[in-house]
Amino acid sequence: MPDWKLTERRGPKVTREDFDRLDDAVAELRRRAEEVRAAGPLEPRSMIRDFEPGDQVAARLEISGKGWLRAPTAGVDVRGDGSFVPFSGGMRREELEPDGGGTVFDAVKEALRR
């Protein structure tokens, strides 16, 4: 039974993929995040207020592990301007800061190893 699950939410589309190794799950998360970024920026949107591309989430990529009460969860939001925002936690998200010289993907991996 796989130890890690990668969930991608892009608009109304949700996909899930299982992985036995954390390194493989993080590598796929990175590949998909880069793919979303390569698709180009989102257009500004106006609803009740104006939303610039950097205010919008183009895709949310999340890796979750196994656990009875609180499974380890972390991932990356790909913003509409192409920036990556790493986070940890499921319902209570906390923004991550990469350690000196590390990438957002390294920060996600470290959060999942705790």
Summary of the structure (lengths in Angstrom):
residues: 114
radius of gyration: 14.3
end to end distance: 21.0
largest distance: 45.5
contacts: 315
relative contact order: 0.18
helix: 26%
strand: 35%
